[in-house]
Amino acid sequence: MLIHAGYEIAYTCPQPTPMILTLSVHPSRINDLVSLDRAHFDPPLDANTYHDSFGNFCHVIQAPAGPLTMRADFVIRDSGLPDDVAPDAPQHALGELPVDVLIYLLGSRYCETDRLSPFAWSTFGHVAKGWPLVQAICDFVHGHIVFNYAHASPLKTAFDAYTSRQGVCRDFAHLAITLCRCMNIPARYCTGYLGDIGVPRDPAPMDFSAWFEVYLGDRWYTFDARHNKPRIGRILMARGRDATDVAIVTSFGPSTLTNFKVVTDEKS
């Protein structure tokens, strides 16, 4: 399967403003690219590209005063297979986990394990560990939060989503991640492209998507509390502890978003 994807995002800045961009396809998918995933800027400017501590591609730019448009357009090859399902995948005891995954058990900016741990243990403490436990958490989050763009907020945390019961895909992911960590399952936040492939087309404008991964057995598995079923055609951009680590644009000064368009379609 070939997927056509890309974006066009525009900002206006009152003064020259440094930015960090996390908009490139993840290094794990580079070999799947049929055409280059390259950021173009209008007006033209230089970008310093680096790998962050989570292994993501990032770009440092100096946005000029005035308007700036950034865009990319590429084609990527995908297996066309849905997310893996492994009902027997076991959960490790803490002492058996690889040390590099332990960070994904800790609370983070948007995932307040301390505030949700009592609820998590009282609600899920009786569920069989491993895959059934993660699925029970996804089932709860999927039924607990109502998806609503009007309630999107960069300040909303997992606890906020739990109490308000409304949010967008990042809120579903944050709450599920937090509950998994409370139950001693390493969980990390993912962002990327997810088009309406193999499902009815959503009439809402396309956006980037958020999901999460958990460490069970000897590998990471994909879960998606918003859709709560395996999906086809995920294109990973970045992974981290939560949305702080993988923000598509981090602006170090005032900036106003003036245009936002994302494309993700199966290529005929």
GUBA-756477 format. One record per residue (C-alpha): residue in three letters; x, y, z; residue number from 0. Coordinates in steps of 0.1 Angstrom, whole numbers, plus 5000, padded with zeros to 4 digits. Example, Ala and Ser with C-alpha at 12.3 -4.5 7.8 and 13.67 -1.06 7.14 Angstrom:
<atoms>
aa, east, north, up, i
ALA, 5123, 4955, 5078, 0
SER, 5137, 4989, 5071, 1
</atoms>
This chain:
<atoms>
aa, east, north, up, i
MET, 5000, 5000, 5000, 0
LEU, 5012, 5035, 4992, 1
ILE, 5001, 5065, 5013, 2
HIS, 5003, 5101, 5003, 3
ALA, 5008, 5124, 5033, 4
GLY, 5020, 5159, 5042, 5
TYR, 5011, 5191, 5058, 6
GLU, 5009, 5229, 5053, 7
ILE, 5012, 5249, 5085, 8
ALA, 5015, 5287, 5087, 9
TYR, 5025, 5310, 5116, 10
THR, 5028, 5348, 5120, 11
CYS, 5054, 5361, 5145, 12
PRO, 5057, 5397, 5157, 13
GLN, 5095, 5393, 5159, 14
PRO, 5122, 5367, 5149, 15
THR, 5113, 5336, 5170, 16
PRO, 5132, 5304, 5175, 17
MET, 5112, 5272, 5170, 18
ILE, 5117, 5235, 5174, 19
LEU, 5098, 5214, 5149, 20
THR, 5090, 5177, 5152, 21
LEU, 5073, 5172, 5119, 22
SER, 5094, 5146, 5101, 23
VAL, 5086, 5109, 5097, 24
HIS, 5102, 5088, 5125, 25
PRO, 5136, 5073, 5116, 26
SER, 5121, 5038, 5119, 27
ARG, 5100, 5046, 5088, 28
ILE, 5127, 5062, 5067, 29
ASN, 5133, 5031, 5045, 30
ASP, 5096, 5030, 5037, 31
LEU, 5096, 5065, 5021, 32
VAL, 5090, 5064, 4983, 33
SER, 5096, 5101, 4980, 34
LEU, 5115, 5125, 5003, 35
ASP, 5098, 5138, 5035, 36
ARG, 5115, 5172, 5033, 37
ALA, 5103, 5204, 5050, 38
HIS, 5100, 5235, 5028, 39
PHE, 5098, 5270, 5042, 40
ASP, 5084, 5302, 5027, 41
PRO, 5103, 5324, 5031, 42
PRO, 5133, 5301, 5027, 43
LEU, 5153, 5296, 5058, 44
ASP, 5179, 5272, 5072, 45
ALA, 5171, 5244, 5097, 46
ASN, 5194, 5226, 5120, 47
THR, 5184, 5190, 5122, 48
TYR, 5192, 5167, 5151, 49
HIS, 5180, 5135, 5169, 50
ASP, 5165, 5142, 5203, 51
SER, 5170, 5120, 5234, 52
PHE, 5140, 5098, 5223, 53
GLY, 5154, 5092, 5188, 54
ASN, 5130, 5116, 5170, 55
PHE, 5140, 5139, 5141, 56
CYS, 5138, 5175, 5152, 57
HIS, 5146, 5208, 5134, 58
VAL, 5156, 5241, 5149, 59
ILE, 5146, 5272, 5129, 60
GLN, 5146, 5309, 5134, 61
ALA, 5111, 5320, 5122, 62
PRO, 5112, 5355, 5108, 63
ALA, 5090, 5384, 5118, 64
GLY, 5058, 5382, 5098, 65
PRO, 5043, 5352, 5081, 66
LEU, 5060, 5318, 5078, 67
THR, 5046, 5287, 5059, 68
MET, 5061, 5253, 5063, 69
ARG, 5050, 5224, 5042, 70
ALA, 5059, 5188, 5032, 71
ASP, 5045, 5163, 5007, 72
PHE, 5056, 5127, 5004, 73
VAL, 5046, 5092, 4996, 74
ILE, 5053, 5063, 5019, 75
ARG, 5050, 5025, 5016, 76
ASP, 5030, 5007, 5042, 77
SER, 5022, 4970, 5049, 78
GLY, 4985, 4977, 5049, 79
LEU, 4982, 4955, 5079, 80
PRO, 4963, 4966, 5111, 81
ASP, 4980, 4971, 5144, 82
ASP, 4993, 4939, 5159, 83
VAL, 4971, 4921, 5185, 84
ALA, 4987, 4898, 5210, 85
PRO, 4962, 4888, 5237, 86
ASP, 4988, 4866, 5255, 87
ALA, 5015, 4892, 5257, 88
PRO, 5027, 4892, 5293, 89
GLN, 5034, 4920, 5317, 90
HIS, 5069, 4921, 5333, 91
ALA, 5077, 4925, 5370, 92
LEU, 5095, 4958, 5376, 93
GLY, 5129, 4941, 5381, 94
GLU, 5126, 4923, 5348, 95
LEU, 5121, 4954, 5326, 96
PRO, 5149, 4967, 5304, 97
VAL, 5163, 4998, 5321, 98
ASP, 5156, 5020, 5291, 99
VAL, 5119, 5016, 5295, 100
LEU, 5117, 5025, 5332, 101
ILE, 5113, 5062, 5324, 102
TYR, 5079, 5053, 5309, 103
LEU, 5066, 5042, 5343, 104
LEU, 5071, 5077, 5358, 105
GLY, 5047, 5106, 5360, 106
SER, 5053, 5134, 5334, 107
ARG, 5040, 5169, 5325, 108
TYR, 5006, 5156, 5312, 109
CYS, 5004, 5123, 5329, 110
GLU, 5000, 5127, 5367, 111
THR, 5003, 5092, 5380, 112
ASP, 5001, 5104, 5416, 113
ARG, 4966, 5118, 5411, 114
LEU, 4952, 5088, 5393, 115
SER, 4969, 5059, 5410, 116
PRO, 4942, 5053, 5437, 117
PHE, 4915, 5053, 5410, 118
ALA, 4936, 5030, 5387, 119
TRP, 4942, 5004, 5414, 120
SER, 4906, 5004, 5427, 121
THR, 4893, 5000, 5391, 122
PHE, 4918, 4978, 5374, 123
GLY, 4935, 4960, 5403, 124
HIS, 4914, 4928, 5397, 125
VAL, 4921, 4926, 5360, 126
ALA, 4945, 4900, 5347, 127
LYS, 4979, 4915, 5340, 128
GLY, 4994, 4921, 5306, 129
TRP, 4973, 4926, 5274, 130
PRO, 4939, 4922, 5291, 131
LEU, 4948, 4950, 5316, 132
VAL, 4958, 4974, 5288, 133
GLN, 4927, 4965, 5269, 134
ALA, 4905, 4971, 5300, 135
ILE, 4921, 5005, 5304, 136
CYS, 4915, 5014, 5267, 137
ASP, 4879, 5003, 5270, 138
PHE, 4874, 5025, 5300, 139
VAL, 4891, 5056, 5284, 140
HIS, 4872, 5051, 5251, 141
GLY, 4839, 5051, 5270, 142
HIS, 4848, 5077, 5295, 143
ILE, 4859, 5106, 5272, 144
VAL, 4837, 5122, 5245, 145
PHE, 4858, 5134, 5215, 146
ASN, 4852, 5171, 5210, 147
TYR, 4875, 5195, 5192, 148
ALA, 4859, 5224, 5211, 149
HIS, 4875, 5211, 5243, 150
ALA, 4910, 5208, 5230, 151
SER, 4935, 5226, 5252, 152
PRO, 4973, 5226, 5253, 153
LEU, 4970, 5228, 5291, 154
LYS, 4947, 5198, 5296, 155
THR, 4963, 5169, 5315, 156
ALA, 4953, 5133, 5320, 157
PHE, 4936, 5142, 5353, 158
ASP, 4917, 5171, 5336, 159
ALA, 4905, 5148, 5308, 160
TYR, 4894, 5123, 5335, 161
THR, 4874, 5149, 5354, 162
SER, 4860, 5168, 5324, 163
ARG, 4853, 5136, 5303, 164
GLN, 4859, 5155, 5271, 165
GLY, 4889, 5160, 5248, 166
VAL, 4907, 5151, 5217, 167
CYS, 4930, 5122, 5207, 168
ARG, 4959, 5135, 5228, 169
ASP, 4937, 5134, 5259, 170
PHE, 4926, 5098, 5252, 171
ALA, 4963, 5089, 5249, 172
HIS, 4974, 5108, 5280, 173
LEU, 4947, 5093, 5302, 174
ALA, 4954, 5057, 5290, 175
ILE, 4991, 5062, 5294, 176
THR, 4987, 5075, 5329, 177
LEU, 4965, 5046, 5340, 178
CYS, 4989, 5021, 5324, 179
ARG, 5018, 5036, 5343, 180
CYS, 4998, 5035, 5375, 181
MET, 4994, 4998, 5369, 182
ASN, 5032, 4993, 5364, 183
ILE, 5030, 4990, 5326, 184
PRO, 5055, 5011, 5307, 185
ALA, 5036, 5034, 5283, 186
ARG, 5048, 5061, 5259, 187
TYR, 5031, 5087, 5238, 188
CYS, 5031, 5086, 5199, 189
THR, 5022, 5112, 5173, 190
GLY, 5019, 5109, 5136, 191
TYR, 4996, 5105, 5106, 192
LEU, 4965, 5083, 5107, 193
GLY, 4942, 5086, 5077, 194
ASP, 4907, 5072, 5072, 195
ILE, 4921, 5040, 5056, 196
GLY, 4899, 5009, 5060, 197
VAL, 4873, 5028, 5079, 198
PRO, 4844, 5052, 5069, 199
ARG, 4857, 5087, 5061, 200
ASP, 4854, 5113, 5088, 201
PRO, 4840, 5145, 5074, 202
ALA, 4861, 5166, 5099, 203
PRO, 4893, 5182, 5086, 204
MET, 4923, 5159, 5088, 205
ASP, 4947, 5163, 5117, 206
PHE, 4977, 5146, 5131, 207
SER, 4968, 5118, 5155, 208
ALA, 4980, 5107, 5189, 209
TRP, 4981, 5071, 5202, 210
PHE, 5003, 5052, 5226, 211
GLU, 5026, 5021, 5229, 212
VAL, 5030, 4998, 5259, 213
TYR, 5059, 4974, 5267, 214
LEU, 5046, 4938, 5271, 215
GLY, 5066, 4906, 5266, 216
ASP, 5098, 4917, 5248, 217
ARG, 5085, 4946, 5226, 218
TRP, 5063, 4976, 5223, 219
TYR, 5027, 4973, 5211, 220
THR, 5004, 5000, 5197, 221
PHE, 4971, 5009, 5214, 222
ASP, 4946, 5036, 5205, 223
ALA, 4921, 5045, 5232, 224
ARG, 4903, 5070, 5210, 225
HIS, 4894, 5045, 5182, 226
ASN, 4898, 5014, 5204, 227
LYS, 4904, 4990, 5176, 228
PRO, 4934, 4981, 5153, 229
ARG, 4939, 5006, 5125, 230
ILE, 4956, 5005, 5091, 231
GLY, 4982, 5030, 5079, 232
ARG, 4998, 5047, 5110, 233
ILE, 5028, 5068, 5100, 234
LEU, 5048, 5074, 5132, 235
MET, 5065, 5108, 5135, 236
ALA, 5077, 5109, 5171, 237
ARG, 5076, 5091, 5205, 238
GLY, 5081, 5105, 5240, 239
ARG, 5068, 5106, 5276, 240
ASP, 5038, 5127, 5266, 241
ALA, 5028, 5155, 5243, 242
THR, 5055, 5178, 5257, 243
ASP, 5083, 5157, 5241, 244
VAL, 5067, 5155, 5207, 245
ALA, 5050, 5189, 5201, 246
ILE, 5049, 5195, 5164, 247
VAL, 5060, 5231, 5169, 248
THR, 5076, 5245, 5201, 249
SER, 5078, 5283, 5198, 250
PHE, 5102, 5302, 5220, 251
GLY, 5083, 5335, 5217, 252
PRO, 5049, 5348, 5206, 253
SER, 5034, 5332, 5175, 254
THR, 5000, 5329, 5160, 255
LEU, 4988, 5298, 5140, 256
THR, 4972, 5311, 5108, 257
ASN, 4968, 5279, 5087, 258
PHE, 4968, 5242, 5094, 259
LYS, 4963, 5215, 5069, 260
VAL, 4972, 5178, 5071, 261
VAL, 4968, 5152, 5042, 262
THR, 4968, 5114, 5047, 263
ASP, 4952, 5094, 5019, 264
GLU, 4958, 5060, 5004, 265
LYS, 4974, 5065, 4970, 266
SER, 4954, 5050, 4942, 267
</atoms>
